[in-house]
Amino acid sequence: MDLKTLFLAALFAGSSLVISGCSHPGHQQSSSEVVSDLAITTKVKSALLLEDDLNSFDIKVKTFNGTVQLTGFVDSQWQIDKALQVTRGVAGVRKVKNDLIHKPAL
């Protein structure tokens, strides 16, 4: 079993345990919205992990009301573009906020 498969299995197992209600100050979400956002986050993380050319472990994914925020550092503009393309292709994603940063080679 490779590292990505093991990580995906752990991600799915862990995400199924976190189905309690969450709220953000000033932004109430129903439990079904929280579950939906959690499912979208899990799908995006999985899709990014399946891309061989991305440093997906360096990309953080957060979802709120169907808007996915990508943060972290990647090696090239191509990786930013690829991460955006992959994220937009995930079912349930309404909007993508790109906060990825291209780290220059030293």
Secondary structure, 3 states (H helix, E strand, C coil): CCHHHHHHHHHHHHHHHCCCCCEECCEECCHHHHHHHHHHHHHHHHHHHCCCCCCHHHEEEEEECCEEEEEEEECCHHHHHHHHHHHHCCCCCCEEEEEEEECCCC
